[in-house]
Amino acid sequence: MGLASVAIQVLPMDKGKDEVVAIVDEAIAYIKGFGLNTTVGPFETTVEGDYETLMEIVTGVSQIALKAGAGEVMTYVKICVAQGDVLTIEKKTAKHQD
């Protein structure tokens, strides 16, 4: 399978703002630890890579948030996969960057 992309939003449900930020930072560090092309946005983190690795990230990211202190976490995922390669983050956003 070619290049795929996922957008992941991790929302700890039972913590204050500062704790939420710390837990989300742990989730982002986990995602970045895979060494894939990653873009962190204000609401979600987008990652590009092979489908199997991305599914490993999706599977693990909620567990990382729980280990980081969340008692409950909602994880929202968008997955884009195609027979060939999907549009890259760069192709989707370059014209909008300053």
C-alpha positions in Angstrom: 0.0 0.0 0.0 1.3 3.5 -0.8 1.5 6.6 1.4 -1.4 7.1 3.8 -2.2 9.9 6.2 -4.0 10.2 9.5 -5.2 13.1 11.6 -5.4 12.4 15.3 -7.0 14.4 18.0 -6.6 13.3 21.6 -8.9 14.8 24.2 -8.3 13.9 27.9 -11.8 14.3 29.4 -11.2 14.6 33.1 -8.4 17.0 33.7 -7.8 20.8 33.9 -6.3 22.8 31.1 -2.7 22.5 32.2 -3.0 18.8 32.7 -4.6 18.4 29.3 -1.8 20.2 27.6 0.8 18.0 29.4 -1.0 14.8 28.4 -1.5 15.9 24.8 2.2 16.8 24.7 3.0 13.2 25.6 0.7 11.9 22.9 2.4 14.2 20.3 5.9 13.1 21.5 4.8 9.5 21.0 3.6 10.3 17.5 6.8 12.2 16.6 8.9 9.3 18.0 8.0 7.3 14.8 10.1 9.7 12.7 7.4 10.3 10.1 6.3 13.5 8.4 4.2 15.1 11.2 2.4 18.4 11.4 1.0 19.6 14.7 -2.0 21.8 14.5 -4.1 23.5 17.1 -6.8 20.8 17.1 -5.1 17.7 15.7 -1.8 16.2 14.6 -1.5 14.9 11.0 1.0 12.1 10.2 2.1 10.6 6.8 3.6 7.2 6.4 2.8 3.6 5.5 -0.6 2.3 6.5 0.6 -0.3 9.0 2.8 2.1 10.9 0.0 4.7 11.0 -2.4 2.0 12.5 0.2 1.3 15.1 0.2 4.9 16.1 -3.6 5.1 16.1 -3.7 2.0 18.3 -1.1 3.3 20.8 -1.8 7.0 21.2 -4.8 6.6 23.5 -2.9 4.2 25.7 -0.1 6.8 25.9 -2.6 9.5 27.0 -3.9 7.1 29.7 -0.4 6.3 30.9 0.3 10.1 31.0 -2.5 10.6 33.5 -5.8 10.8 31.7 -8.5 8.9 33.4 -10.6 9.0 30.3 -9.6 10.0 26.8 -11.6 10.5 23.6 -9.5 10.0 20.4 -10.8 11.1 17.0 -9.1 9.8 13.9 -9.4 10.6 10.2 -7.7 8.2 7.8 -6.9 8.8 4.2 -5.6 5.8 2.2 -5.6 5.2 -1.6 -4.5 2.6 -4.1 -1.6 4.8 -5.0 -0.2 7.7 -2.9 -2.5 10.2 -1.1 -2.0 13.9 -1.4 0.8 14.9 1.0 0.5 17.5 3.7 2.8 19.7 1.7 0.7 19.5 -1.4 -2.5 20.2 0.6 -1.2 23.2 2.5 1.8 24.8 0.8 -0.2 27.6 -0.9 -1.6 28.6 2.5 1.7 28.9 4.3 3.4 32.3 4.8 
